[in-house]
Amino acid sequence: MLVATNAFAQLSAGAGYINASETTTYTNGDTKTTATDQLNGFYVGGQYDMPIPAVSGLGIEAGAYANFLFGKNHSDGLFGLGAGTTTATDITLNIPIHATFGFDLAGDTNVFAYAGPAFQFGLVNKSTFVLDSNQSNSTTTDNYAGDTPNRNRFNLLIGGGIGAQVSGIRVTVGVDQSLLNYLTADKYNGSRFQLKIGVGYAF
């Protein structure tokens, strides 16, 4: 029988895999053009879990995670660019604050779910574009700084997931969806959906 866990405060560290889909939409009157790029990478960080004594099994977790994403995507001349390949690097700091609810199973095993927001701060985002017609000439852009920054450093995510903990070892699967437009150019909207699979250890 599942019983709401009598959780206690604990610190944990973890790392995992991220797959992110970034969707760019350009709107000009009634015409919309959409493209989706894939990025893959990893995250590493830690969090602190705090129980809420008034409700058995309920808690709050807050953490800090560095995300490292890399992508190589080809486009067929969308958004006024020629056909070419973009290689991207994206490094962000995520600060999740989630509500959690867990159940004890046998022994030192429990399962849990979590949901809530995460504050995202962009640290590095650089892209290099190479035209198919002129591969000896590339253009590298610092999307947060540079002469014409085209991405916002701050975003707000909403997400959730499930997990299990066995004798301190944690396994989690979760998703995040951006809530704010990360692009600064007029008529452009950018959103990100990401899947995360991770392992960690609770001390």
N, C-alpha and C positions, 0 to 999 in steps of 0.2 A: 504494500500500500504506500502511496506517495504521501509524505508528510512535509509540510512547509518547514524549511530548514531554519534552525536557530543559528543564524549567521553571526560571525564575529568579525571585527575589523581586521583587515589583512592587506598587506602590500604585495603586489605581483609585478613581474616583468615578463615581457613577451615580444614575439616577432612573428611575422607571417607574410603571406603572399597577397598582392593586390592586383586585380584586373579592373581597369577604369575605362569607361566609354565616355568620350567628350563629344557632345553634339553642338555644332555651330549652325545657327539659323540666320540667314540674311533675308530681311523683309523689305521689299520695295513696292509700296502700294498693295495690290492684291497678290503679288507674286512672292513666293517664299522658296528659298533654296537652302537645302539642309545637307550637311555632311557630318559623318561620325568617324572619329579617330580612336584607335585602341592604344592604350598604354598598359604596360606591365611593370611590376616592381615589387618592392617589399616595404614593410614598416617595422619599426623597433621602438620600444618605449616601456612605460610602466604606468600603473594606476593604483589607487587606494580605494578599497571597498569598505563602506560603512553601513552597518545595519540600522534599521529604524525599529527600536525596541517595541513600539506600540503595535506593530503589525508583524507577526511572525512570517519570515521569509522575504520581507520587503527590505530593500536597501538602496543606497546611492553609490555609484562609482564615478570617480573623477580621475583623469589621467592626462598624460602628455605623450604623444607619439610623433616621431619623425617619419614622413612618407617619402620614398624615393621611387619615382616613376620614369620610365623610358619608353619611347615609341618611335616607330618608323612607318610612315603612312604615305601612300601615293594618292595624288588627286589629279583629276582629269580636267584641269583648267577652270575649277569653280572659283567664284568670288572675284573674277577679274584677273586671276593669276594664270600663268601658263601651266601646262601639265608638268608635274614634277613630283619630287619626293621630299617630305619634311621629316627631319630627325629631331626629336624633342627630348628635353630633360626637364623634369618638374620635381622640385623638393619643397615640401610644405611641413608645417608644424600643426598638428591637430590636437585640440583640447576638448575631449568628450566629457559630457556630464550626463550620465544615464541613470534612469531608474531601473532597478533589478528586482527579479522575483525568482526564488529558487526552491527546490524540493530536495529533501534527503532521500537517497536510495539506500541500498545495503552498504554497511561499513562506512568507509571514508569517501563515498561517491555521492555527488549531488549533480543535478541538472538545473539550469537556470536560463532565463531569458532577460534581455535588456533592450531598452529603447530610450531615445532622447536626442538632444542636439549635440553638435560638435562645432566648435569655433575653429576655423581654418585660417592660418596665416601663411602667405606665400613667401618663401625664402629665395628660391632660384627658379626661373622659368626661361629657358633659352631654346631657340629653335633654329635649325639650319635648313634652308630651302635650296634645292638643286633642280634646275630646269632639265627636263628630258632632252631638250634641243641644244643645251650647252652645259654639259656636265662638268666642265672644267671651271665653271664660274658658280660660286655658292654665296648665299646671303645669310648671315647669322644675325639674329635679333634677340636682344635682351628684353623680354616682354614685360618685365616689371620696372625696369629703369630705361636706360638708353635714351635716344633722342625723342622717340615717339612710343612711350609705353602703351601697350594695348590690352593689358590684363589688370584686374583689380587684385591687390594683395590679400584682401579679406573676403571670406565667404562664410556662410552659415550652412551647415549640413543637418539633415535629419536622418536618423537611421535606427537600426535595431538588429538583433540577432539572437542566436541561441548558443548554448555551450554546455560543457560538462567538466567536472573537476574530480579527479581521482588521486587521492593522497598528495595533493598539492599541484599536480600536473593538470593544466587547463587546456582545453581545445575549444575554439570558438569559430563560428561562421556568421558573418554579418554583412549588411549592405548599408550604403550611405547614398543620399541624393542631395545635390546642392540645391539651395533655395534662392540664391541670388545670381544675377548675371555676372559672370566673371570677365566679360569683355567690355572694353570702354568705348569702342567705335560706335558711332551712330548707325542704327538699323541692324546691328548685330546682337545676337543673344547666344550666350554660351552656358551650357549646363553639363554637369558630370554625374554619372551613376557609377558606383564602384562596389565590387564584391571583395570581401576580405576573408581569408582563411588563416587562422593563426594558432600557435601553441605558446604556452607560458608556464610560469611556475609561481605559485603563491607561497610566500614565506610565513 
